[in-house]
Amino acid sequence: MTTALPIPIEFDLPTGWSAVSPEEVGATPLAHVALHDRAQGRFRANITIAGGLRADSQAGQAGPAGPAELEELGEAAFARLAQGAGATMVQRRAISPHGAPGLAQVVQVSTAIEGGPIDLTQGQAYLHLTDPQEPGRQMMVEIVLTCLAEDSGELLPQFEELVASVRPTR
């Protein structure tokens, strides 16, 4: 079953990407999944979106996420990747689409798929979004692009466009 985000969002999926049901690709804990229309051999570029309410949001007391909190999210994601594969941090920077505080990072990953080595790039974005109807209710959203390293020059700008388009709805 797809996990709905606690604060609904909308976003613009770039040309060349198709939304699929998370169930269809075995990614049920995610809220949204998109696949690139062009498969490259044994790997298909994908974008995933997940998120949840901030702990302090449960009581309606959440304030904006600060740089340290966003940095911790980025570090934790990088550490998870590095446990199962060779991972190198390429870039990390603050972002603010639609005024929402956020963090974007690019990670190179060397791993194995179907028994063979593969070099991937992950674009990761973490956004702090506020419910337009209840400002004390806030969530963190994780948006991740995974693609072949050789396709990152083409697909990372598309990912950045998608991230810039994310906004809460109600």
Disulfide bonds with the S-S distance in Angstrom:
none
